[in-house]
Amino acid sequence: MPRAVDGTKRKDHRKKILKLAKGYRGRRSTNHKTAKDAVAKGLMYAYRDRRDRKPTFRRLWIARINAACRNEGISYSRFIEAAAKANIVVDRKVLADIALRDPAAFKVIVEQAKAASVKA
């Protein structure tokens, strides 16, 4: 049986790969053979980095909370401990957002945490 060189399935597959390679530099965006490798590598990085994004954002949130806490005269670790004692159940993502967008509300949260820390 002869090899299919210009069939629709083959064209569709190549078109799909080249569509994914759009925006790549040089032959990686126009040549199927090199685009195939570039797309495979790009998809690998995308998969890996979707998982790597979670701890990266957690580090960012912790850094923001720490900076806001230091302005209130308390360290991040002491604040988290005090917040747990005060039964403040707000995750780091939301705390970081509050610290960034509404410093007055964050100050209230820190004061509540400090008060619970002193009682215990």
QUIGI-V112048 format. One record per residue. SS is DSSP state (hx for helix, st for strand, lp for the rest). BURIAL is # if it has 9 or more other C-alpha atoms within 8 Angstrom, else .. Layout:
ss->{SS/SS}
burial->{BURIAL/BURIAL}
This chain:
ss->{lp/lp/lp/lp/lp/lp/lp/hx/hx/hx/hx/hx/hx/hx/hx/hx/hx/hx/hx/hx/lp/lp/lp/lp/lp/hx/hx/hx/hx/lp/lp/hx/hx/hx/hx/hx/hx/hx/hx/hx/hx/hx/hx/hx/hx/hx/hx/hx/hx/hx/hx/hx/hx/hx/hx/hx/hx/hx/hx/hx/hx/hx/hx/hx/hx/hx/hx/hx/hx/hx/hx/lp/lp/lp/lp/hx/hx/hx/hx/hx/hx/hx/hx/hx/hx/lp/lp/lp/lp/lp/lp/hx/hx/hx/hx/hx/hx/hx/hx/hx/hx/lp/hx/hx/hx/hx/hx/hx/hx/hx/hx/hx/hx/hx/hx/hx/hx/hx/hx/lp}
burial->{./././././././././#/#/././#/././#/#/././#/././././././#/#/#/#/#/./#/#/#/./#/#/././././././././././././././././././#/././#/#/./#/#/#/./#/#/#/./././#/#/#/././#/././#/#/#/#/#/./././././#/././#/#/#/#/#/#/./#/#/./#/#/#/././#/./#/#/#/./#/#/././.}
